[in-house]
């Protein structure tokens, strides 16, 4: 990568990186491109003395063989190294990037994986965008008001729900001139970054946000209401539209809030789900969130049984 362009990019990022207190952060660059930028940005001579930031780097050298772990942070075993490093070094948190650096996921100071909804909530509180875009899979951590004193949203802030995917998020960002966007897949979008996503910029703003907290990152997480997510469950199907119509009819009642923005979303008092057809594969994608682990497991089993009745291929 051309050093001139790296310097231009890190010069832009340097103006944004303004932590309010000293933080120790582990960066796992997954042997991708993020290491080239972060190593340059956080050199003492460029950002003395690293702006109150003590970085610890893992897998910062690009290597297409990905010797440490695969390029996708969500693959099995990919988080073990960064989790161990956070605990060993007593770091404040960690950030792990995918190979091209457009996605980022976070680990708290206790070594726990942080749900992307929590990061979206934290960044909305920190950035205070007038308009923020979220995708249809974004859960109650973002969409419900918070019962504690750090309210990320105010009455003059607007959350706008988009279909899932880069194309739809970016298009909506530009259309409404949104300041910030978050996708459940670990993509974060910024108006100041040409309405596009950047894992590195998201990590920098997360550093700024956590540095403003009067307590540890884990405390921030534990103060939030607890919701339970299924993750995205994929099922092979014969007829996606037929299945969606069947599910809507099965669950429709007076209390259901229904959206057909992207597949079928139905929201109830204690849980909600989104059933979304893949545009490229014979798959239906299911996301469920519930107020208890027991209810979540019950709903997952319930849906699987219904899919079998409808002759879904597993």
C-alpha positions, 0 to 999 in steps of 0.5 A: 500500500502506498505510504503517501495514501496511508499518511493521508488517511491516518492524518484524517483519523488522527483528528478524530481520535481524542480519548478523554482518558488513558485506555489500553486497547487490544487490536486484532487485525486478522492479518488484513489491511487494518494493521497497516493503518493502525500501526501508522496512526498509533506510532508515538511520533505521529500521535505522541504519546498515542493520545492516552492510548496504549495499543496492543497489536495482534496479527497486524501484518497482512498475510493472505494465508491468515495464519492466526485465524480466518479472515472472518472474526465470527468464525469458530475460534477466531476470538480466542486470541484477542480474548486471552490477550485482553485478560492477560494485559488487563486491557479496557477492551479489544477490537477485531477486524475482518480482513479488509477492515470494513467490519469490526467487532468488540470484546469487553474488559472481561473477555466477553463478545459485545453484541453489535446492538450495544456498540450501535447504542454506545455510538449513538449516545456518543455521536448524538446524530440527528438522524441514524440509520439502522437495519431491520435486524437491529434489536431493542437495545437500540430501538427501545428507550433506556431506563437509565441516565445516559440516554443516547437519543433525544427528542430531536434525534431520529432512528430510520430503519433500512433494509439489510445490506450495503446498498440500502444503508448507503442509499438511505444515508445519502437520501436523508443525510444521516450522520451515522448508520449501523448494521447488525453485521458489524458495519458502521457508517459515517457521514464524515466518511462519505456515507460509507462504512469503516471498521477503523473509524468505528473503532476510533469512535468507540475508543472516544466513547468508552473514554467518556464513561465513568466506569468500565466498559463491562459496567456499561454493558451490565447496566443495560436491559438484558435481551437475548438474540438468536443470531441469524439462522439460515434454512433451506426452503422450497418456496420462500414466499409461501413460507413467509405468508404461512408464518404471518398468518400463524402469528398474526393477532391484534397485538402484533406490530408488522413490517414488510420492509425487508421480509416479514418482521413481527413484534410482540410484547416479549419478543420479535422476529424477522424472517427474510428471504435471501436474494442469492440463495434458496435460504430463509434467514431468521432473527429472533430477540426475546426478553428471556433465554427461556423464551428465545429457546422456546421460539427457536424450537417453535419456528423449526417445528413450523418449518418442518411442517412446511417441508423446509429443507435443513 
